[in-house]
Amino acid sequence: MTTPHDFWPSCGFQTLERNVRGWLVPTDGYLRWLLARPELALVPESCVAEIALHESLALSPARVVLSAELAAVQDDDARENYTVFLRFRDGLLAAGTLEAYYLQLMRSGAVNVPAVFIDAVVQALLRNLLDDCNDAFEARAAEMLFRPQRITLQDGQMLAGDRATLDMLNETAGLGEVGRLLLQSGALQPTAQVQVLSADNAGRYWQASDRHHFLLDLTHELTQDLSHGLTFKMTRARSGLKALARVLERWVAHLLGVQVVIEPAHQITDSAWRWHVGLDVESTAILNDLYEDRAVEADRMQRLVSLFTLTFANPAEMRADVAGKPVYLGLATDVGGLVRIKPQNLLLNLPLASVS
C-alpha cells in the first residue's frame, strides 16, 4: 500500500492488507504489531510462562491459546492483558476486516475491549481512508477521532492541541525526567513547543516526528453569537473545522457506503429540526436539551466548539420520515476543556433507510 505521504508510521497500517472492497484485513504482521505494544511487551519482571506465551504468539500470532497457558501467567495484570488481547484478536479474525469488526462491536452495544485497542483500530481505518490524502489539515483533523484534544483560546483563536502531548510538555518541557526536575526547580519555564498548523508549515506535518505538536485552528472567522440560540459565524477558508468535515464525510462513505456533505454551520434556525447527532457526549446532551426545549445554561452553551449540517447526496438513503432534511451535528468540550470525539456516533445514529 502506497501513499503520497507515509504518515502515522507507528499505527501498524503497513502490516495490513486490503480486500476487494478496500477494507483492511488483519494479518500476522498486524497481530505482531499489537503484541509489541507497551500493554503486552515483556518486562524484566515477566515470568517464565508469560515469556513463553509471548514468544510463541510472536511466532504464530493466530494460534489457539489454551486456558492453562493463561492461568500459568503469574502476574494478574499481565494475565488480564493477554486475555483481553486474545478476545480482541479473535474478534478481528472472526470479522475478517477491521471495518467489519468495528461496526459489529459498536452496533452490539457491548464494547468488551479497552479504548486503547479501539483507538488503534480507528487510527488504522482513518489511515486507510486518507491514504490518498495530500492535505495536512485533514490528516491533523483526523487525529481528533482517536486522540483527545485540549481546546484553548489564544489571541482570539480556538485551538485544538493533542492532550497527551500538551500535558507532557507542560510537565517535562519535552525533556523527560530532567525537564520535570528543571521545571520544579524554576530553572526552566513550561513553554509549550507547539505551533499552529498553517499553509506555511503544513509540509512539515508529513515528515515531523513531533506531528502531535501541531495545533489545529478551529476558529470561526467572526465572533460567536449565542445570544439567540445556536449560532456561529462562517468559518475561514483554511479552517480546521472544514478539514474535520471532510474527514467525517470520508468516514461515513468508507464505513457505511453513503455519500454525505458536511459543512460547518452558520446557525440552526430550522423550525422543522428533525434529527441531530452529537459527535461527543457533551454536544449530544446539549443538542438533546435544545431539541426538547429545555433550558441550557450559558456555560454549557459556551462549551460548543462548532455546529455542522450534514446532507445526504441521495435522500432515498434516509429514513422516509426525514428524507431530504438536514442532520445537525455538534462538537463540544467537557467541563475541563477536552474534546473526545466518538466517531461511532455518526455510524450508529444517522437516519439511514437501512443498515449497510
MIBA-320717 format. One record per residue (C-alpha): residue number from 1; residue in one letter; x, y, z. Coordinates in Angstrom, 2 decimals, m for minus. Example, Ala and Ser with C-alpha at 12.3 -4.5 7.8 and 13.67 -1.06 7.14 Angstrom:
REM MIBA-320717
<node pos="1" code="A" xx="12.30" yy="m4.50" zz="7.80"/>
<node pos="2" code="S" xx="13.67" yy="m1.06" zz="7.14"/>
***
This chain:
REM MIBA-320717
<node pos="1" code="M" xx="0.00" yy="0.00" zz="0.00"/>
<node pos="2" code="T" xx="1.48" yy="3.31" zz="m1.10"/>
<node pos="3" code="T" xx="0.60" yy="6.88" zz="m0.33"/>
<node pos="4" code="P" xx="1.88" yy="10.35" zz="m1.25"/>
<node pos="5" code="H" xx="2.90" yy="10.70" zz="2.40"/>
<node pos="6" code="D" xx="3.66" yy="7.75" zz="4.65"/>
<node pos="7" code="F" xx="2.23" yy="9.46" zz="7.73"/>
<node pos="8" code="W" xx="1.41" yy="7.87" zz="11.09"/>
<node pos="9" code="P" xx="4.13" yy="5.21" zz="10.61"/>
<node pos="10" code="S" xx="3.56" yy="3.72" zz="14.06"/>
<node pos="11" code="C" xx="m0.11" yy="2.74" zz="13.60"/>
<node pos="12" code="G" xx="0.53" yy="m0.70" zz="12.09"/>
<node pos="13" code="F" xx="m1.08" yy="0.24" zz="8.77"/>
<node pos="14" code="Q" xx="1.74" yy="m1.06" zz="6.61"/>
<node pos="15" code="T" xx="1.28" yy="m4.56" zz="8.08"/>
<node pos="16" code="L" xx="m2.35" yy="m4.75" zz="6.92"/>
<node pos="17" code="E" xx="m3.81" yy="m5.87" zz="3.60"/>
<node pos="18" code="R" xx="m6.87" yy="m4.63" zz="1.69"/>
<node pos="19" code="N" xx="m9.65" yy="m6.80" zz="0.36"/>
<node pos="20" code="V" xx="m11.51" yy="m6.08" zz="m2.88"/>
<node pos="21" code="R" xx="m13.80" yy="m3.67" zz="m1.03"/>
<node pos="22" code="G" xx="m10.83" yy="m1.68" zz="0.20"/>
<node pos="23" code="W" xx="m11.32" yy="m2.76" zz="3.81"/>
<node pos="24" code="L" xx="m8.40" yy="m3.78" zz="5.99"/>
<node pos="25" code="V" xx="m7.65" yy="m7.45" zz="6.56"/>
<node pos="26" code="P" xx="m5.79" yy="m8.34" zz="9.79"/>
<node pos="27" code="T" xx="m2.52" yy="m10.17" zz="9.18"/>
<node pos="28" code="D" xx="0.05" yy="m11.95" zz="11.31"/>
<node pos="29" code="G" xx="2.17" yy="m8.82" zz="10.95"/>
<node pos="30" code="Y" xx="m0.60" yy="m6.66" zz="12.42"/>
<node pos="31" code="L" xx="m1.10" yy="m9.07" zz="15.32"/>
<node pos="32" code="R" xx="2.65" yy="m8.96" zz="15.98"/>
<node pos="33" code="W" xx="2.46" yy="m5.16" zz="15.95"/>
<node pos="34" code="L" xx="m0.26" yy="m5.34" zz="18.60"/>
<node pos="35" code="L" xx="1.86" yy="m7.74" zz="20.69"/>
<node pos="36" code="A" xx="4.70" yy="m5.22" zz="20.64"/>
<node pos="37" code="R" xx="2.53" yy="m2.52" zz="22.23"/>
<node pos="38" code="P" xx="3.54" yy="m1.45" zz="25.76"/>
<node pos="39" code="E" xx="0.49" yy="m3.14" zz="27.26"/>
<node pos="40" code="L" xx="1.75" yy="m6.55" zz="26.09"/>
<node pos="41" code="A" xx="5.51" yy="m6.09" zz="25.79"/>
<node pos="42" code="L" xx="7.70" yy="m8.22" zz="28.03"/>
<node pos="43" code="V" xx="9.29" yy="m6.56" zz="31.05"/>
<node pos="44" code="P" xx="12.15" yy="m7.70" zz="33.30"/>
<node pos="45" code="E" xx="9.60" yy="m8.99" zz="35.82"/>
<node pos="46" code="S" xx="7.83" yy="m11.23" zz="33.28"/>
<node pos="47" code="C" xx="7.58" yy="m14.81" zz="34.50"/>
<node pos="48" code="V" xx="8.67" yy="m17.85" zz="32.51"/>
<node pos="49" code="A" xx="5.09" yy="m18.65" zz="31.47"/>
<node pos="50" code="E" xx="4.50" yy="m15.12" zz="30.19"/>
<node pos="51" code="I" xx="7.74" yy="m15.13" zz="28.24"/>
<node pos="52" code="A" xx="6.85" yy="m18.47" zz="26.66"/>
<node pos="53" code="L" xx="3.35" yy="m17.26" zz="25.76"/>
<node pos="54" code="H" xx="4.61" yy="m14.02" zz="24.27"/>
<node pos="55" code="E" xx="7.34" yy="m15.67" zz="22.23"/>
<node pos="56" code="S" xx="5.01" yy="m18.36" zz="20.90"/>
<node pos="57" code="L" xx="2.45" yy="m15.77" zz="19.86"/>
<node pos="58" code="A" xx="5.17" yy="m13.75" zz="18.15"/>
<node pos="59" code="L" xx="5.94" yy="m16.84" zz="16.07"/>
<node pos="60" code="S" xx="2.30" yy="m17.77" zz="15.43"/>
<node pos="61" code="P" xx="0.05" yy="m14.82" zz="16.33"/>
<node pos="62" code="A" xx="m3.23" yy="m16.51" zz="15.35"/>
<node pos="63" code="R" xx="m2.66" yy="m19.78" zz="17.19"/>
<node pos="64" code="V" xx="m5.10" yy="m21.14" zz="19.75"/>
<node pos="65" code="V" xx="m4.07" yy="m20.36" zz="23.33"/>
<node pos="66" code="L" xx="m5.16" yy="m22.85" zz="25.97"/>
<node pos="67" code="S" xx="m6.70" yy="m21.63" zz="29.21"/>
<node pos="68" code="A" xx="m3.91" yy="m23.40" zz="31.11"/>
<node pos="69" code="E" xx="m1.33" yy="m21.22" zz="29.36"/>
<node pos="70" code="L" xx="m3.09" yy="m18.09" zz="30.53"/>
<node pos="71" code="A" xx="m3.55" yy="m19.42" zz="34.04"/>
<node pos="72" code="A" xx="0.19" yy="m20.06" zz="34.28"/>
<node pos="73" code="V" xx="0.97" yy="m16.34" zz="33.89"/>
<node pos="74" code="Q" xx="1.71" yy="m15.25" zz="37.45"/>
<node pos="75" code="D" xx="1.06" yy="m11.51" zz="37.29"/>
<node pos="76" code="D" xx="m2.67" yy="m10.72" zz="37.47"/>
<node pos="77" code="D" xx="m2.41" yy="m7.62" zz="35.28"/>
<node pos="78" code="A" xx="m0.35" yy="m9.38" zz="32.62"/>
<node pos="79" code="R" xx="m2.78" yy="m12.31" zz="32.58"/>
<node pos="80" code="E" xx="m5.72" yy="m9.93" zz="32.14"/>
<node pos="81" code="N" xx="m3.90" yy="m8.04" zz="29.36"/>
<node pos="82" code="Y" xx="m3.37" yy="m11.26" zz="27.40"/>
<node pos="83" code="T" xx="m6.98" yy="m12.31" zz="27.98"/>
<node pos="84" code="V" xx="m8.20" yy="m9.00" zz="26.56"/>
<node pos="85" code="F" xx="m5.77" yy="m9.16" zz="23.65"/>
<node pos="86" code="L" xx="m6.92" yy="m12.66" zz="22.70"/>
<node pos="87" code="R" xx="m10.57" yy="m11.62" zz="22.82"/>
<node pos="88" code="F" xx="m9.73" yy="m8.64" zz="20.61"/>
<node pos="89" code="R" xx="m7.62" yy="m10.78" zz="18.25"/>
<node pos="90" code="D" xx="m10.30" yy="m13.45" zz="17.92"/>
<node pos="91" code="G" xx="m12.94" yy="m10.80" zz="17.20"/>
<node pos="92" code="L" xx="m10.80" yy="m9.28" zz="14.44"/>
<node pos="93" code="L" xx="m10.13" yy="m12.63" zz="12.82"/>
<node pos="94" code="A" xx="m13.76" yy="m13.70" zz="13.02"/>
<node pos="95" code="A" xx="m14.97" yy="m10.43" zz="11.47"/>
<node pos="96" code="G" xx="m12.42" yy="m10.67" zz="8.66"/>
<node pos="97" code="T" xx="m11.66" yy="m6.94" zz="8.44"/>
<node pos="98" code="L" xx="m11.02" yy="m4.12" zz="10.88"/>
<node pos="99" code="E" xx="m14.01" yy="m2.23" zz="9.46"/>
<node pos="100" code="A" xx="m16.41" yy="m5.14" zz="9.96"/>
<node pos="101" code="Y" xx="m15.09" yy="m5.73" zz="13.48"/>
<node pos="102" code="Y" xx="m15.51" yy="m2.08" zz="14.43"/>
<node pos="103" code="L" xx="m19.05" yy="m1.89" zz="13.07"/>
<node pos="104" code="Q" xx="m20.07" yy="m5.15" zz="14.74"/>
<node pos="105" code="L" xx="m18.57" yy="m4.10" zz="18.06"/>
<node pos="106" code="M" xx="m20.24" yy="m0.69" zz="18.10"/>
<node pos="107" code="R" xx="m23.60" yy="m1.98" zz="16.89"/>
<node pos="108" code="S" xx="m23.57" yy="m4.71" zz="19.53"/>
<node pos="109" code="G" xx="m23.79" yy="m2.17" zz="22.35"/>
<node pos="110" code="A" xx="m21.43" yy="m4.38" zz="24.35"/>
<node pos="111" code="V" xx="m17.92" yy="m2.99" zz="23.93"/>
<node pos="112" code="N" xx="m15.73" yy="m5.60" zz="25.65"/>
<node pos="113" code="V" xx="m12.26" yy="m4.32" zz="24.78"/>
<node pos="114" code="P" xx="m10.47" yy="m1.29" zz="26.23"/>
<node pos="115" code="A" xx="m10.25" yy="2.07" zz="24.49"/>
<node pos="116" code="V" xx="m6.57" yy="1.58" zz="23.62"/>
<node pos="117" code="F" xx="m7.47" yy="m1.20" zz="21.15"/>
<node pos="118" code="I" xx="m10.49" yy="0.65" zz="19.77"/>
<node pos="119" code="D" xx="m8.40" yy="3.78" zz="19.19"/>
<node pos="120" code="A" xx="m5.79" yy="1.66" zz="17.40"/>
<node pos="121" code="V" xx="m8.48" yy="0.31" zz="15.06"/>
<node pos="122" code="V" xx="m9.90" yy="3.78" zz="14.41"/>
<node pos="123" code="Q" xx="m6.45" yy="5.13" zz="13.59"/>
<node pos="124" code="A" xx="m5.80" yy="2.31" zz="11.13"/>
<node pos="125" code="L" xx="m9.19" yy="2.88" zz="9.48"/>
<node pos="126" code="L" xx="m8.52" yy="6.59" zz="9.13"/>
<node pos="127" code="R" xx="m5.04" yy="5.94" zz="7.79"/>
<node pos="128" code="N" xx="m6.64" yy="3.72" zz="5.16"/>
<node pos="129" code="L" xx="m9.33" yy="6.14" zz="4.03"/>
<node pos="130" code="L" xx="m6.81" yy="9.02" zz="3.98"/>
<node pos="131" code="D" xx="m4.23" yy="7.02" zz="2.02"/>
<node pos="132" code="D" xx="m4.55" yy="9.35" zz="m0.98"/>
<node pos="133" code="C" xx="m4.65" yy="12.48" zz="1.17"/>
<node pos="134" code="N" xx="m2.37" yy="15.40" zz="0.37"/>
<node pos="135" code="D" xx="m3.98" yy="17.78" zz="2.84"/>
<node pos="136" code="A" xx="m2.14" yy="18.11" zz="6.16"/>
<node pos="137" code="F" xx="m5.16" yy="19.86" zz="7.66"/>
<node pos="138" code="E" xx="m7.33" yy="16.80" zz="7.03"/>
<node pos="139" code="A" xx="m4.72" yy="14.44" zz="8.43"/>
<node pos="140" code="R" xx="m4.34" yy="16.58" zz="11.54"/>
<node pos="141" code="A" xx="m8.13" yy="16.85" zz="11.90"/>
<node pos="142" code="A" xx="m8.43" yy="13.07" zz="11.64"/>
<node pos="143" code="E" xx="m6.30" yy="12.74" zz="14.79"/>
<node pos="144" code="M" xx="m9.25" yy="14.21" zz="16.68"/>
<node pos="145" code="L" xx="m11.18" yy="10.97" zz="16.12"/>
<node pos="146" code="F" xx="m8.76" yy="8.84" zz="18.17"/>
<node pos="147" code="R" xx="m6.72" yy="11.26" zz="20.30"/>
<node pos="148" code="P" xx="m8.44" yy="13.54" zz="22.87"/>
<node pos="149" code="Q" xx="m7.85" yy="17.23" zz="22.24"/>
<node pos="150" code="R" xx="m7.44" yy="20.09" zz="24.68"/>
<node pos="151" code="I" xx="m9.19" yy="23.26" zz="23.48"/>
<node pos="152" code="T" xx="m7.65" yy="26.62" zz="24.38"/>
<node pos="153" code="L" xx="m8.35" yy="30.21" zz="23.42"/>
<node pos="154" code="Q" xx="m5.29" yy="32.21" zz="22.43"/>
<node pos="155" code="D" xx="m5.29" yy="35.67" zz="20.84"/>
<node pos="156" code="G" xx="m8.84" yy="35.18" zz="19.64"/>
<node pos="157" code="Q" xx="m8.17" yy="31.73" zz="18.15"/>
<node pos="158" code="M" xx="m9.81" yy="28.49" zz="19.24"/>
<node pos="159" code="L" xx="m7.00" yy="25.94" zz="19.09"/>
<node pos="160" code="A" xx="m7.12" yy="22.16" zz="19.42"/>
<node pos="161" code="G" xx="m3.98" yy="20.57" zz="20.82"/>
<node pos="162" code="D" xx="m3.18" yy="16.93" zz="21.42"/>
<node pos="163" code="R" xx="m3.94" yy="16.36" zz="25.11"/>
<node pos="164" code="A" xx="m1.17" yy="13.83" zz="25.78"/>
<node pos="165" code="T" xx="1.42" yy="16.00" zz="24.05"/>
<node pos="166" code="L" xx="0.40" yy="19.22" zz="25.77"/>
<node pos="167" code="D" xx="0.31" yy="17.53" zz="29.16"/>
<node pos="168" code="M" xx="3.75" yy="16.03" zz="28.58"/>
<node pos="169" code="L" xx="5.22" yy="19.36" zz="27.51"/>
<node pos="170" code="N" xx="3.70" yy="21.15" zz="30.47"/>
<node pos="171" code="E" xx="5.05" yy="18.53" zz="32.87"/>
<node pos="172" code="T" xx="8.53" yy="17.94" zz="31.42"/>
<node pos="173" code="A" xx="9.02" yy="20.54" zz="28.64"/>
<node pos="174" code="G" xx="9.63" yy="17.54" zz="26.40"/>
<node pos="175" code="L" xx="12.86" yy="16.70" zz="28.25"/>
<node pos="176" code="G" xx="11.69" yy="13.72" zz="30.29"/>
<node pos="177" code="E" xx="12.58" yy="13.46" zz="33.96"/>
<node pos="178" code="V" xx="15.36" yy="16.03" zz="33.60"/>
<node pos="179" code="G" xx="12.83" yy="18.53" zz="32.29"/>
<node pos="180" code="R" xx="10.47" yy="17.74" zz="35.15"/>
<node pos="181" code="L" xx="13.21" yy="18.48" zz="37.70"/>
<node pos="182" code="L" xx="14.17" yy="21.70" zz="35.91"/>
<node pos="183" code="L" xx="10.57" yy="22.86" zz="35.88"/>
<node pos="184" code="Q" xx="10.16" yy="22.07" zz="39.56"/>
<node pos="185" code="S" xx="13.33" yy="23.98" zz="40.41"/>
<node pos="186" code="G" xx="12.21" yy="27.01" zz="38.40"/>
<node pos="187" code="A" xx="15.25" yy="26.78" zz="36.14"/>
<node pos="188" code="L" xx="13.04" yy="26.13" zz="33.12"/>
<node pos="189" code="Q" xx="9.80" yy="27.77" zz="32.09"/>
<node pos="190" code="P" xx="6.99" yy="25.48" zz="30.85"/>
<node pos="191" code="T" xx="6.90" yy="26.81" zz="27.30"/>
<node pos="192" code="A" xx="4.88" yy="24.55" zz="25.04"/>
<node pos="193" code="Q" xx="6.91" yy="23.58" zz="21.98"/>
<node pos="194" code="V" xx="3.91" yy="23.74" zz="19.66"/>
<node pos="195" code="Q" xx="2.84" yy="25.67" zz="16.59"/>
<node pos="196" code="V" xx="m0.44" yy="26.27" zz="14.82"/>
<node pos="197" code="L" xx="m0.77" yy="24.32" zz="11.58"/>
<node pos="198" code="S" xx="m0.78" yy="26.76" zz="8.67"/>
<node pos="199" code="A" xx="m0.19" yy="26.88" zz="4.93"/>
<node pos="200" code="D" xx="3.41" yy="27.87" zz="5.64"/>
<node pos="201" code="N" xx="4.30" yy="24.87" zz="7.81"/>
<node pos="202" code="A" xx="1.81" yy="22.25" zz="6.57"/>
<node pos="203" code="G" xx="4.51" yy="20.45" zz="4.58"/>
<node pos="204" code="R" xx="6.35" yy="19.66" zz="7.80"/>
<node pos="205" code="Y" xx="3.41" yy="17.68" zz="9.16"/>
<node pos="206" code="W" xx="4.11" yy="14.72" zz="6.88"/>
<node pos="207" code="Q" xx="7.72" yy="14.25" zz="7.97"/>
<node pos="208" code="A" xx="7.65" yy="15.54" zz="11.54"/>
<node pos="209" code="S" xx="8.29" yy="13.02" zz="14.29"/>
<node pos="210" code="D" xx="6.60" yy="15.54" zz="16.59"/>
<node pos="211" code="R" xx="3.47" yy="15.96" zz="14.42"/>
<node pos="212" code="H" xx="1.31" yy="15.83" zz="17.54"/>
<node pos="213" code="H" xx="2.85" yy="19.21" zz="18.44"/>
<node pos="214" code="F" xx="0.78" yy="20.91" zz="15.73"/>
<node pos="215" code="L" xx="m2.28" yy="22.82" zz="16.94"/>
<node pos="216" code="L" xx="m5.37" yy="22.86" zz="14.75"/>
<node pos="217" code="D" xx="m7.18" yy="26.19" zz="14.42"/>
<node pos="218" code="L" xx="m10.92" yy="25.62" zz="14.91"/>
<node pos="219" code="T" xx="m11.77" yy="29.31" zz="14.98"/>
<node pos="220" code="H" xx="m14.88" yy="30.65" zz="13.32"/>
<node pos="221" code="E" xx="m13.99" yy="33.67" zz="11.23"/>
<node pos="222" code="L" xx="m16.19" yy="36.08" zz="13.16"/>
<node pos="223" code="T" xx="m17.13" yy="36.29" zz="16.81"/>
<node pos="224" code="Q" xx="m19.52" yy="33.61" zz="18.03"/>
<node pos="225" code="D" xx="m23.02" yy="34.83" zz="18.79"/>
<node pos="226" code="L" xx="m25.01" yy="32.53" zz="21.06"/>
<node pos="227" code="S" xx="m27.41" yy="35.12" zz="22.41"/>
<node pos="228" code="H" xx="m30.39" yy="33.80" zz="20.43"/>
<node pos="229" code="G" xx="m29.65" yy="30.11" zz="20.43"/>
<node pos="230" code="L" xx="m27.23" yy="28.03" zz="18.45"/>
<node pos="231" code="T" xx="m25.39" yy="30.50" zz="16.24"/>
<node pos="232" code="F" xx="m21.87" yy="30.59" zz="14.83"/>
<node pos="233" code="K" xx="m20.41" yy="32.72" zz="12.06"/>
<node pos="234" code="M" xx="m18.95" yy="31.21" zz="8.91"/>
<node pos="235" code="T" xx="m15.52" yy="29.65" zz="9.04"/>
<node pos="236" code="R" xx="m12.35" yy="30.83" zz="7.34"/>
<node pos="237" code="A" xx="m11.22" yy="29.12" zz="4.14"/>
<node pos="238" code="R" xx="m8.48" yy="27.02" zz="5.78"/>
<node pos="239" code="S" xx="m10.33" yy="26.34" zz="8.98"/>
<node pos="240" code="G" xx="m9.64" yy="23.07" zz="10.74"/>
<node pos="241" code="L" xx="m13.42" yy="22.76" zz="11.02"/>
<node pos="242" code="K" xx="m13.68" yy="22.37" zz="7.25"/>
<node pos="243" code="A" xx="m10.90" yy="19.78" zz="7.31"/>
<node pos="244" code="L" xx="m12.71" yy="17.87" zz="10.06"/>
<node pos="245" code="A" xx="m15.90" yy="17.97" zz="8.00"/>
<node pos="246" code="R" xx="m14.09" yy="16.44" zz="5.01"/>
<node pos="247" code="V" xx="m12.71" yy="13.66" zz="7.22"/>
<node pos="248" code="L" xx="m16.16" yy="12.89" zz="8.61"/>
<node pos="249" code="E" xx="m17.52" yy="12.69" zz="5.05"/>
<node pos="250" code="R" xx="m14.85" yy="10.14" zz="4.18"/>
<node pos="251" code="W" xx="m15.55" yy="8.22" zz="7.39"/>
<node pos="252" code="V" xx="m19.25" yy="7.84" zz="6.59"/>
<node pos="253" code="A" xx="m18.62" yy="6.94" zz="2.95"/>
<node pos="254" code="H" xx="m15.97" yy="4.33" zz="3.78"/>
<node pos="255" code="L" xx="m17.85" yy="2.52" zz="6.53"/>
<node pos="256" code="L" xx="m21.48" yy="2.99" zz="5.50"/>
<node pos="257" code="G" xx="m21.16" yy="3.40" zz="1.75"/>
<node pos="258" code="V" xx="m23.26" yy="6.58" zz="1.92"/>
<node pos="259" code="Q" xx="m22.24" yy="9.89" zz="0.36"/>
<node pos="260" code="V" xx="m22.88" yy="12.91" zz="2.56"/>
<node pos="261" code="V" xx="m21.85" yy="16.56" zz="2.55"/>
<node pos="262" code="I" xx="m20.87" yy="18.10" zz="5.89"/>
<node pos="263" code="E" xx="m20.32" yy="21.81" zz="6.41"/>
<node pos="264" code="P" xx="m19.63" yy="23.94" zz="9.48"/>
<node pos="265" code="A" xx="m22.95" yy="25.62" zz="10.24"/>
<node pos="266" code="H" xx="m23.74" yy="29.31" zz="10.39"/>
<node pos="267" code="Q" xx="m26.66" yy="28.69" zz="12.75"/>
<node pos="268" code="I" xx="m29.61" yy="26.44" zz="13.40"/>
<node pos="269" code="T" xx="m32.83" yy="28.31" zz="12.74"/>
<node pos="270" code="D" xx="m34.72" yy="25.34" zz="11.33"/>
<node pos="271" code="S" xx="m38.26" yy="25.32" zz="12.70"/>
<node pos="272" code="A" xx="m38.59" yy="21.78" zz="11.33"/>
<node pos="273" code="W" xx="m35.42" yy="20.49" zz="13.04"/>
<node pos="274" code="R" xx="m35.88" yy="16.73" zz="12.91"/>
<node pos="275" code="W" xx="m32.55" yy="14.99" zz="13.50"/>
<node pos="276" code="H" xx="m29.23" yy="15.66" zz="15.21"/>
<node pos="277" code="V" xx="m26.13" yy="13.74" zz="16.18"/>
<node pos="278" code="G" xx="m23.64" yy="14.79" zz="18.82"/>
<node pos="279" code="L" xx="m20.06" yy="13.92" zz="17.94"/>
<node pos="280" code="D" xx="m19.28" yy="13.56" zz="21.65"/>
<node pos="281" code="V" xx="m21.07" yy="13.07" zz="24.95"/>
<node pos="282" code="E" xx="m21.28" yy="16.77" zz="25.79"/>
<node pos="283" code="S" xx="m22.70" yy="18.00" zz="22.47"/>
<node pos="284" code="T" xx="m25.16" yy="15.11" zz="22.43"/>
<node pos="285" code="A" xx="m26.58" yy="16.23" zz="25.78"/>
<node pos="286" code="I" xx="m26.72" yy="19.90" zz="24.72"/>
<node pos="287" code="L" xx="m28.45" yy="19.18" zz="21.41"/>
<node pos="288" code="N" xx="m30.91" yy="16.84" zz="23.12"/>
<node pos="289" code="D" xx="m31.83" yy="19.54" zz="25.62"/>
<node pos="290" code="L" xx="m32.27" yy="22.19" zz="22.96"/>
<node pos="291" code="Y" xx="m34.33" yy="19.87" zz="20.77"/>
<node pos="292" code="E" xx="m36.62" yy="19.18" zz="23.71"/>
<node pos="293" code="D" xx="m36.86" yy="22.94" zz="24.50"/>
<node pos="294" code="R" xx="m35.08" yy="22.51" zz="27.81"/>
<node pos="295" code="A" xx="m33.06" yy="25.45" zz="29.09"/>
<node pos="296" code="V" xx="m29.30" yy="25.23" zz="28.57"/>
<node pos="297" code="E" xx="m27.05" yy="27.22" zz="30.90"/>
<node pos="298" code="A" xx="m24.74" yy="29.78" zz="29.32"/>
<node pos="299" code="D" xx="m21.60" yy="27.99" zz="30.48"/>
<node pos="300" code="R" xx="m22.71" yy="24.79" zz="28.76"/>
<node pos="301" code="M" xx="m23.51" yy="26.69" zz="25.57"/>
<node pos="302" code="Q" xx="m20.01" yy="28.16" zz="25.63"/>
<node pos="303" code="R" xx="m18.56" yy="24.63" zz="25.52"/>
<node pos="304" code="L" xx="m19.83" yy="24.20" zz="21.97"/>
<node pos="305" code="V" xx="m16.87" yy="24.26" zz="19.61"/>
<node pos="306" code="S" xx="m18.92" yy="24.10" zz="16.44"/>
<node pos="307" code="L" xx="m22.08" yy="23.02" zz="14.68"/>
<node pos="308" code="F" xx="m22.30" yy="21.26" zz="11.32"/>
<node pos="309" code="T" xx="m25.01" yy="20.46" zz="8.81"/>
<node pos="310" code="L" xx="m24.97" yy="17.05" zz="7.15"/>
<node pos="311" code="T" xx="m26.96" yy="16.40" zz="3.98"/>
<node pos="312" code="F" xx="m27.31" yy="13.13" zz="2.11"/>
<node pos="313" code="A" xx="m26.35" yy="13.17" zz="m1.56"/>
<node pos="314" code="N" xx="m29.20" yy="10.71" zz="m2.13"/>
<node pos="315" code="P" xx="m32.20" yy="11.42" zz="0.12"/>
<node pos="316" code="A" xx="m33.58" yy="7.96" zz="m0.73"/>
<node pos="317" code="E" xx="m30.87" yy="6.54" zz="1.54"/>
<node pos="318" code="M" xx="m32.52" yy="8.26" zz="4.51"/>
<node pos="319" code="R" xx="m35.46" yy="7.17" zz="6.58"/>
<node pos="320" code="A" xx="m38.63" yy="8.15" zz="4.74"/>
<node pos="321" code="D" xx="m39.91" yy="10.40" zz="7.53"/>
<node pos="322" code="V" xx="m36.81" yy="12.63" zz="7.41"/>
<node pos="323" code="A" xx="m35.72" yy="12.19" zz="3.79"/>
<node pos="324" code="G" xx="m34.29" yy="15.39" zz="2.34"/>
<node pos="325" code="K" xx="m33.94" yy="17.13" zz="5.69"/>
<node pos="326" code="P" xx="m30.56" yy="18.14" zz="7.12"/>
<node pos="327" code="V" xx="m28.93" yy="16.39" zz="10.03"/>
<node pos="328" code="Y" xx="m27.34" yy="18.74" zz="12.55"/>
<node pos="329" code="L" xx="m24.06" yy="17.79" zz="14.22"/>
<node pos="330" code="G" xx="m22.48" yy="19.23" zz="17.32"/>
<node pos="331" code="L" xx="m18.97" yy="19.27" zz="18.75"/>
<node pos="332" code="A" xx="m18.29" yy="20.36" zz="22.32"/>
<node pos="333" code="T" xx="m15.76" yy="20.19" zz="25.12"/>
<node pos="334" code="D" xx="m16.31" yy="18.77" zz="28.57"/>
<node pos="335" code="V" xx="m16.11" yy="20.98" zz="31.64"/>
<node pos="336" code="G" xx="m12.31" yy="20.63" zz="31.61"/>
<node pos="337" code="G" xx="m11.93" yy="21.85" zz="28.02"/>
<node pos="338" code="L" xx="m11.38" yy="18.42" zz="26.47"/>
<node pos="339" code="V" xx="m12.91" yy="17.18" zz="23.23"/>
<node pos="340" code="R" xx="m13.35" yy="13.43" zz="23.00"/>
<node pos="341" code="I" xx="m14.94" yy="12.63" zz="19.64"/>
<node pos="342" code="K" xx="m16.90" yy="9.37" zz="19.46"/>
<node pos="343" code="P" xx="m16.62" yy="8.57" zz="15.73"/>
<node pos="344" code="Q" xx="m19.05" yy="5.67" zz="16.11"/>
<node pos="345" code="N" xx="m21.86" yy="8.17" zz="16.72"/>
<node pos="346" code="L" xx="m22.03" yy="9.03" zz="13.02"/>
<node pos="347" code="L" xx="m22.22" yy="5.35" zz="12.13"/>
<node pos="348" code="L" xx="m24.88" yy="4.40" zz="14.66"/>
<node pos="349" code="N" xx="m27.13" yy="7.44" zz="14.74"/>
<node pos="350" code="L" xx="m27.65" yy="8.65" zz="11.18"/>
<node pos="351" code="P" xx="m31.25" yy="8.26" zz="9.93"/>
<node pos="352" code="L" xx="m30.47" yy="5.56" zz="7.39"/>
<node pos="353" code="A" xx="m33.17" yy="3.82" zz="5.39"/>
<node pos="354" code="S" xx="m31.37" yy="0.55" zz="6.11"/>
<node pos="355" code="V" xx="m28.18" yy="m0.54" zz="7.89"/>
<node pos="356" code="S" xx="m25.41" yy="m1.50" zz="5.43"/>
***
